[in-house]
Amino acid sequence: MQQLSLALLLAIGCVAGTVSARAGGINERTNYFTLRGATLEELDREMNRKGPTTGVGEGRHPGATQVKFGGSVSYKPVASGCAVGRVDFNLRLVKILPRWTPPKSASAGTVIVWRTLSEDIARHEEDHAKIARDYLRRMEAAVRNLGSRGDCRAMEQAVNATTGRYLKEHEAAQRAFDTMEGREVNWRLKRLLRRNMDAAMSAGGAGN
């Protein structure tokens, strides 16, 4: 039986420490890079020094998500020629996030600002992962629904064209998401910081 293999790697970063999980054809894990310091200025320098890179000369980032599609497609003879047999696609996701344990010298304000930023970084990278999971399902469905072709060479060409199109669309969707997030980052972080500060004040008042 003929087989098709495909792979796409979107981002590569530095890692340290691992948490893993597997579900079906999706393998996920989160790697952390550790930051040290007591002030926002020190954390910013650490982030610029240790944050992951994407491998395209854009410097370091507060977080990153590696996305790699893979798998195979088999073909079978049918009355009309050739059709897709088994579709076995998979997805590997590696989220790279910062980790900071506040020292005793860190101010309460620094802790609140860090929590706001780290929560937004984690949410952002999880949204990248969601986009990839969605495209895995869409690509599998599209290949399964291709019908038949006159021979298996033509069937393989149809599968290649379909997977190629979905991989390009996936990459474009990831770029569009980053563009949108970049436009909204200041507004979003201010809103989240206000929420976290209000929650901290409410908790402090309740403790008095």
C-alpha positions in Angstrom: 0.0 0.0 0.0 1.2 3.5 -0.8 1.6 5.9 2.1 1.8 9.7 2.5 3.8 11.4 5.3 3.5 15.1 6.2 5.1 17.3 8.9 5.1 21.0 9.8 7.2 22.6 12.5 6.1 26.1 13.3 8.3 27.2 16.3 11.3 26.0 18.2 12.3 27.3 21.6 14.6 26.5 24.6 13.1 24.3 27.3 13.6 23.0 30.8 11.3 20.8 32.9 8.4 18.8 31.4 4.7 17.9 32.0 3.1 15.5 29.5 -0.3 14.3 28.4 -1.6 12.2 25.5 -5.1 11.9 24.0 -5.7 9.9 20.8 -3.5 11.2 18.0 -2.5 14.3 19.9 0.6 14.4 22.0 1.0 17.4 24.3 3.5 18.6 26.8 4.5 21.9 28.5 8.1 22.9 29.0 9.1 25.7 31.4 12.1 28.1 31.5 12.8 29.4 35.0 13.1 33.2 35.7 14.9 34.6 38.6 14.7 38.1 40.1 12.6 40.2 42.5 11.5 43.2 40.4 9.7 43.6 37.1 12.9 45.0 35.6 14.9 41.9 36.6 12.1 39.6 35.3 12.1 41.5 32.0 15.8 41.0 31.6 15.5 37.3 32.4 12.7 37.0 29.8 14.7 38.7 27.1 17.7 36.4 28.0 15.9 33.0 28.4 12.6 33.3 26.4 12.1 30.9 23.5 13.0 31.8 19.9 11.1 30.9 16.8 14.1 30.4 14.6 13.3 33.2 12.2 15.4 36.0 13.7 12.7 37.7 15.7 14.5 37.6 19.0 13.1 36.0 22.1 9.4 35.6 23.1 7.6 35.3 26.5 6.2 31.9 25.3 6.0 29.7 22.3 4.1 26.7 20.9 5.8 24.0 18.8 3.3 22.5 16.3 4.2 19.4 14.3 1.7 17.5 12.1 2.6 14.0 11.0 1.0 10.7 10.0 0.2 8.6 7.0 -2.5 7.8 4.5 -3.0 4.4 2.8 -4.9 3.7 -0.4 -7.2 0.8 -1.5 -8.5 -0.3 -4.9 -12.2 0.3 -5.5 -14.5 -0.3 -8.4 -14.0 3.3 -9.7 -10.2 3.1 -9.3 -8.6 4.0 -6.0 -9.8 5.5 -2.8 -8.3 6.6 0.6 -8.0 3.6 2.9 -6.7 4.4 6.4 -6.0 8.0 7.5 -3.7 8.1 10.5 -2.8 11.7 11.2 -1.2 13.0 14.5 -0.2 16.2 16.1 2.6 17.0 18.5 2.3 20.1 20.6 4.9 21.6 22.9 4.0 24.7 24.8 7.0 26.7 26.2 6.1 28.9 29.2 7.9 31.0 31.8 8.0 30.0 35.5 8.8 32.3 38.4 8.8 31.6 42.1 8.6 35.0 43.9 11.4 35.5 46.4 10.5 37.1 49.8 11.9 40.4 48.6 9.4 40.7 45.7 6.6 43.2 46.3 2.9 42.3 46.2 2.5 44.6 43.2 5.2 42.7 41.3 3.5 39.4 42.1 0.2 40.6 40.8 1.7 42.0 37.6 3.6 38.8 37.0 0.5 36.6 37.6 -1.4 38.8 35.1 1.3 38.5 32.5 1.9 34.7 33.0 -1.8 33.9 32.8 -2.1 35.8 29.6 1.0 34.1 28.1 -0.4 30.6 29.0 -3.8 31.5 27.6 -2.2 32.8 24.4 -0.2 29.6 23.8 -3.2 27.4 24.6 -5.1 29.2 21.9 -2.3 28.5 19.4 -2.7 24.8 20.4 -6.5 25.0 19.9 -6.0 26.3 16.4 -3.7 23.4 15.6 -6.1 20.8 17.1 -8.9 22.2 15.0 -6.9 22.0 11.8 -5.9 18.4 12.5 -9.6 17.5 12.7 -10.4 19.5 9.6 -7.6 18.0 7.6 -8.5 14.5 8.5 -12.1 15.0 7.6 -11.2 16.6 4.3 -8.9 13.6 3.3 -11.5 11.0 4.4 -14.1 12.8 2.2 -12.1 13.0 -1.0 -14.0 10.2 -2.8 -12.1 8.1 -5.4 -9.8 8.7 -8.3 -9.0 6.7 -11.5 -5.8 5.3 -10.0 -3.8 5.5 -6.8 -1.3 8.0 -8.2 -4.1 10.4 -8.9 -5.5 9.7 -5.4 -2.2 10.4 -3.8 -1.9 13.7 -5.7 -5.4 14.7 -4.4 -4.4 13.9 -0.8 -1.1 15.8 -1.2 -3.0 18.8 -2.5 -5.5 18.7 0.3 -3.0 18.3 3.1 -0.8 21.0 1.6 -3.7 23.4 1.4 -4.8 22.8 5.0 -1.2 23.1 6.3 -0.9 26.5 4.6 -4.3 27.6 5.9 -3.2 26.5 9.4 0.0 28.6 9.3 -2.0 31.6 8.0 -4.5 31.2 10.9 -1.7 31.1 13.4 -0.2 34.3 12.0 -3.5 36.0 11.9 -4.1 35.1 15.5 -0.8 36.6 16.5 -1.5 39.8 14.6 -4.9 40.2 16.3 -3.4 39.5 19.8 -0.6 42.0 19.1 -3.2 44.8 18.4 -5.1 44.1 21.6 -2.2 43.3 24.0 -2.1 46.7 25.8 -5.9 46.8 26.3 -6.1 43.2 27.3 -3.3 43.3 29.9 -4.7 46.5 31.5 -8.1 44.9 31.9 -6.6 41.7 33.4 -4.4 43.7 35.7 -7.3 45.8 36.9 -9.3 42.6 37.6 -6.4 41.0 39.5 -5.7 44.1 41.6 -9.4 44.4 42.5 -9.5 40.7 43.5 -6.3 41.2 45.6 -7.8 44.2 47.4 -11.1 42.4 48.0 -9.2 39.4 49.5 -7.2 41.8 51.7 -10.3 43.5 52.9 -12.0 40.2 53.7 -9.0 39.2 55.8 -9.2 42.4 57.9 
